[in-house]
Amino acid sequence: MERTDYFVSNIGKLYVPLECRDAVFARARVKLFAHQDLRHLNRIFTHIRHGGVAVVEGRWEQITRVMDYIQHHKQDLVQQLPRNVRPQDRRRSRGRSASRALQEALARLMCWADADGILQVDPAPVLPYLLELAGEPAGANAGKPFLLSLTKIQQIQDALAETYPIRALDASLVASENVLAPRSQETIECFQEALEYVREHNPTLIADIGCGSGCLTLLARQELGEQTKVYASDLLPEAVATTKLNLQRLLPDADAVHVMSPGDLFDPFPSHQFDVVIFNAPWVVARVRNRAELAIHDEKQKTVKHFFAQVSDFLKPDGAILLGYADASGPKAIENLERVIAEAGFRAVALFKRRVATHRSKRKWEQIRVYVLHSG
């Protein structure tokens, strides 16, 4: 069984998130530097340079000085090269090695948060759902305090500092790290038209699969009225947390939306059947290389195929699917998509589309589509 906890003197047992485990468990030299200890920059740096993990607690401005000190002394983190290396290769290698060594060193500079996710720094930043925003399921820490690298904390803060205005909602949303930012007004407007199309059937139970920032969840609530109940789900804990943040910011009646625990496609819904299922599918036929690409890339269109293999079990007989897609991967991808739709027993009763400019040299334009699908 994989180890997930580590005992630190003066704190106790801490939960260690997945991304921190290599650093924490590799050498098991974790030391707390609190308050007055933060003044001893060289002592903290030496501990990290020798492979240790420094857990810092105290004034935020002093903690950022520790980061600055490590960055300023990054050349001291590089191991000496053999004497027979040519000067130009030595300089190139040292540059690459210094960047890599700095990244690894900063990963061993950590803060800790209490069981409620409050960082033990002063002033403590307001970061609800901190563990989820770091990519861990809610409750993964089982009621224990937990560790996070300062790099991760700053990445989360930087992502949440940016807002994205949405014309259709007349509001702005946030999107945390790895969560697809709602930049495409055209996509949102196509979904808005599709929701207007299905509104005449008075749907009351809605699912937003792959909710991301929660943009389409909020849009469904707005367009279909207060009588609707919307369920939102996503594979990534950070997307689930982002949706909850945006709902709290913009929706007075938060109980009208049920944000499910993270899970793949319909896994969070064991026994639901919906009037409308919304799915803005990943539209680039390519391999996923990182978490941020999960919402965009779909190798061999496996996610789309998996969706249509399951959706009939979660859709009422007269229900509708609102499927978003783009032709970024060319007409062949659209042909394959429409074949999958037909083979699953669905047909398009309406199609809303926009032509938008791209920034790619080989393809200046692409078409965004939202299909309204019925069975039969």
PEURFEN-V168133 format. One record per helix or strand of 3 or more residues. SS is the DSSP state (@ for helix, = for strand). FROM is the first residue (numbers start at 1). TO is the last residue. If there is no record, write none. Layout:
ss:SS from:FROM to:TO
ss:SS from:FROM to:TO
//
This chain:
ss:= from:5 to:8
ss:= from:12 to:16
ss:@ from:18 to:27
ss:= from:30 to:34
ss:@ from:35 to:39
ss:@ from:41 to:49
ss:= from:53 to:59
ss:@ from:60 to:72
ss:@ from:74 to:77
ss:@ from:87 to:107
ss:= from:109 to:113
ss:@ from:130 to:133
ss:= from:146 to:149
ss:@ from:150 to:161
ss:= from:163 to:166
ss:= from:171 to:174
ss:@ from:185 to:199
ss:= from:205 to:209
ss:@ from:215 to:224
ss:= from:229 to:233
ss:@ from:237 to:250
ss:@ from:254 to:256
ss:= from:257 to:259
ss:= from:274 to:280
ss:@ from:291 to:295
ss:@ from:299 to:314
ss:= from:315 to:326
ss:@ from:331 to:343
ss:= from:346 to:357
ss:= from:365 to:375
//
